[in-house]
Amino acid sequence: MLVNLMTCEESSKIIKIRTPLSKKFVSMKNFVTCADRVKGTKPSIWVEMSALVNKYDAVNLGQGFTDFRPPAYFTDQLSKAAQSTDYKLNQYTRGYGHLPLVEVIGKFYTSLLDHPVNPLNEVLITNGAYQALFYAAFAFINHGDEAIIIEPYYDCYEPQVRMAGGKPIFTSLKLEKKKVAAGSSGDFKLDFSELENKVTPRTKLLYLNNPLNPIGKVYNRDELMQIAAFVKKHNLIVVADEVYEWLVYEGSEMIRFASLPDMWERTITIGSAGKTFSLTGWKMGWAICPENLMVHLRSVHQNCVYTCATPIQCAMADSFQYEIDRFQTRECYFHEMRRILQSKRHVLQEMLSEHGFMPVLPEGGYFMVANFSALNTYIAFCFDQPVFGDLFPQNGNEPLDYQFTRWLCSEKKLGVIPMTAFYSDENKHFGENYVRFCFFKEDSTLEKAKIILQNLK
């Protein structure tokens, strides 16, 4: 064992020698620079609004998670896996996905996509759909490549493309001609002439979110066939974010993009256990695609996280199979939750309409956006008041929806999400009069929100 035998005097001399040298170095704050790939990355809207909701103890209709318990069968299976006498269920499992889970997903999606899915080579389990999206960007985008993103869009698409070295190219859904305001998410249409003009020799990917967060649009067959013809013409890979696939309401049809003619070969289908089974805290998702695409997703995965939590995968495999076995029954969670949410959708639509908002009825998902411009006369005075504290200093160029959202949370104790968070900087004007509500909440939570809204009229 080595012992430090320096005297205090000797130690002091060393300090005296080093102190002048340290002055030659700048502070760590100025010395350390980040990689170019993360420069300019903006704070996540979810981090900002979560902090605001917590600070003011607001009713949370902003973030997309439920406030009631998930099915008992699922949590029981997790407990069973974690406490199993089989030691392997609490150790690393297969890197690309626990075998029972990829097998049940492969078999299920073989039916859903009307195309054989090899569970060993064409299914990858990830820590949530978010991670699968990250893999798609990092596996296929080279520096300078372009990815087309349809607005409004889930906010992680843009920074992930940029961090991979790519350039996001935006095209916005627009109201049909002669429509002054949207009554349904189906009123928002893709301009295919504009889409065609966005393509360059560097275009590599197209992001397709269906049903679309935040507005709830469900693309119809004609729209999807036009998109299919477009991506085939330009030889693009489609990142099909279909995490709300089981939440499509009456009058609309869920058509999975990879099921269309010739689209399996160019589509990365992304799903989510969190969205499907109301288990967002489990962070379990998957990617499904042909082997020649999957090999590149796996390359990122094995050098990023290697594998996902074994007990959660085990519980999800058993729970998935349980729901598939009763798929034809009314009690199946896929169908039961859609019925429950269709009712809650109606409740929120009426609530918003009665209290001065102009809601857009979603065809799918569990979000509803609403135009608040009819309230502007009432709230104009409020925006001039210093009500936001020092948590988020106001910016004079801040969009109206951000100002309204913060005022609504701090003064009225209701948390929602500003719509411009789902638009690029150049197109934020499309969303500045809208905010997003989540209706996947307990009836008591929606009732609390109703009481708050009564005072806004």
JOSUL-V140805 format. One line per field, one symbol per residue. ss: DSSP state (A for helix, B for strand, O for the rest). phi: phi as a letter, one per 30 degrees, with the letter a starting at -180 (. if undefined). burial: I if it has 9 or more other C-alpha atoms within 8 Angstrom, else O. Layout:
ss: ???
phi: ???
burial: ???
This chain:
ss: OOOOOOOAAAAAAAAAAAAAAAOOOOOAAAAOOOOAAAOOOOOOAAAAAAAAAAAAOOBBOOOOOOOOOOOAAAAAAAAAAAOOOOAAAAOOOOOOOOAAAAAAAAAAAAAAOOOOOOOOOOBBBBOAAAAAAAAAAAAAOOOOOBBBBBBOOOOAAAAAAAAOOOBBBBBBOBBOOOOOOOOBAAABBOOAAAAAAOOOOOBBBBBBBOOBOOOOBOOOAAAAAAAAAAAAAOOOBBBBBOOOOOOBOOOOOOOOAAAOOOOAAABBBBBBAAAAAOOAAAOOBBBBOOAAAAAAAAAAAAOOOOOOOAAAAAAAAAAAAAAAAOOOOOOOAAAAAAAAAAAAAAAAAAAAAAOOOBBBBOOBOOBBBBBOAAAAAAAOOAAAOOOOOOOOOOOOOOOAAAAAAAAAAAAAOBBOBBAAAAOOAAAAAAOOOBBBBBOOOOAAAAAAAAAAAOOOO
phi: .dcdcddeddddddddddedddddcddedcddcddedcdidddddddddddddddchddcccddbdcbddededddddddddcdddeddcbeceeckeeedddddedddeddchadcdddcbbbcbdidedddededddbccejdcbdbdcdbdddedddddddjcbdccbcdbdeeicdbdcbddddbdddddeddddbdcdbbbcbcbecdcdidcddddddddddddddechcccccdcdceccccejbbdcdddddeicedbccdcbbddddcibdddhbbabbadedcdedddddedccbiacededdddddddededddcedcddededdddddddddedddedddddcjccdcdddaibbbcbdcddceedceddddcdccicdbedcdcdeeddddddddddccibcbcddddcbdedbdddcdcbbccccdbeedddddddddddccd
burial: OOOOOOOOOOIOOOOOOOOOOOOOOOOOOOOOOOOOOOOOOOOOOOOIIIOIIOOIOIIIIIIIOOOOOIOOOIIOIIOIIIOOOOOOIIOIIOIIIIOOIIIIIIIIIIIIIOIOIOIOOIIIIIIIIIIIIIIIIIIOIOOIIIIIIIIIIIIOIIIIIIIIIIIIIIIIIIIOOOOOOIIIIIIIIOIOOOIOOIIOOOIIIIIIIIIIIIIIIIIIOOOIIOOIOIIOOOOIIIIIIIIIIIIIIOOIIIOIIIIIOOIIOIIIIIIIIIIIIIIIOIIIIIIIIIOOIIOIIIIIIIOOOIIIOIIIIIIIIIIIIOIIOIIOOOOIOIIIIIOOIIOIIOOIIOIIIOIIIIIIIIIIIIIIIIIIOOIOOIOOOOIOOOOIOOOOOOOOOOIOIIIIIIIIIIOIIIIIIIIIIIIIOOOIOOIIIIIIIIIIIIOOIIOIIIOIIOOIO
